[in-house]
Amino acid sequence: QVQLVESGGGLVQAGGSLRLSCVASGRTFSSYTTGWFRQAPGKEREFVAAISWSGGNTYYADSVKGRFTISRDNAKNTVYLQMNSLTPEDTAVYFCASGSRLPLVLMTTRRKYDYWGQGTQVTVSS
């Protein structure tokens, strides 16, 4: 079992930045890929970014590439999502998830992840 708790969401103006954190407890969090997903009202939950267990590899959705950065600190059992140049289209509930150790290009679907946090709201005003 692993428990994931997201934080860092909030209200920000377009062009601003936020850093989300995902703190894990339970199983060996550092041994597994961690991903960030988001879900806007009325839309499906979509992949945002993933990071390998070591932190050495990352993968992003095209919509956030160049603006978002995923990183991890395994000593703190924490994964971060730095979000810059935010737009209203980034408004959503953001979830972190812990999954397997498949190649990151395969870790873009929800079913590849076993554990999920409760999410943190990000609202970007225009």
C-alpha positions, 0 to 999 in steps of 0.5 A, spaced: 500 500 500 502 507 498 498 513 500 499 519 496 497 526 498 498 532 494 498 539 496 500 546 493 494 548 488 491 554 488 488 560 484 493 564 480 493 569 474 495 567 467 502 567 466 503 565 473 507 559 476 505 554 482 509 548 484 505 542 486 508 536 491 506 529 492 508 526 498 508 518 499 508 513 505 507 506 505 511 502 500 517 503 497 515 509 493 522 511 490 522 504 486 516 506 482 514 511 476 510 517 479 505 520 474 501 527 474 494 527 471 489 532 471 481 533 470 478 539 468 470 539 469 466 535 465 473 532 462 476 525 462 482 525 467 488 526 462 496 525 463 500 530 464 507 528 466 511 522 469 518 521 472 522 514 473 523 511 479 530 514 479 528 521 477 533 520 471 527 520 466 521 524 465 516 524 460 510 530 458 504 531 455 505 535 449 500 540 452 505 542 458 512 540 455 516 546 456 512 549 461 512 544 466 517 540 470 516 534 474 522 532 479 523 527 485 526 527 491 526 520 494 529 522 500 523 526 502 518 521 498 516 527 494 515 528 487 514 535 485 510 538 479 513 545 477 508 549 473 510 555 469 506 560 464 500 557 466 493 558 462 486 558 464 486 551 460 491 548 465 485 549 470 483 542 473 484 538 479 491 535 479 492 528 481 499 524 483 499 517 482 504 511 483 505 506 478 509 500 475 516 501 472 514 500 465 518 505 460 515 512 461 512 512 454 507 507 456 505 510 463 500 515 460 494 511 461 490 511 468 490 503 468 498 503 469 497 506 476 495 503 482 495 508 487 492 515 487 492 521 491 485 525 492 488 531 488 489 538 489 485 544 485 489 549 480 485 555 478 488 559 473 484 566 472 485 570 465 
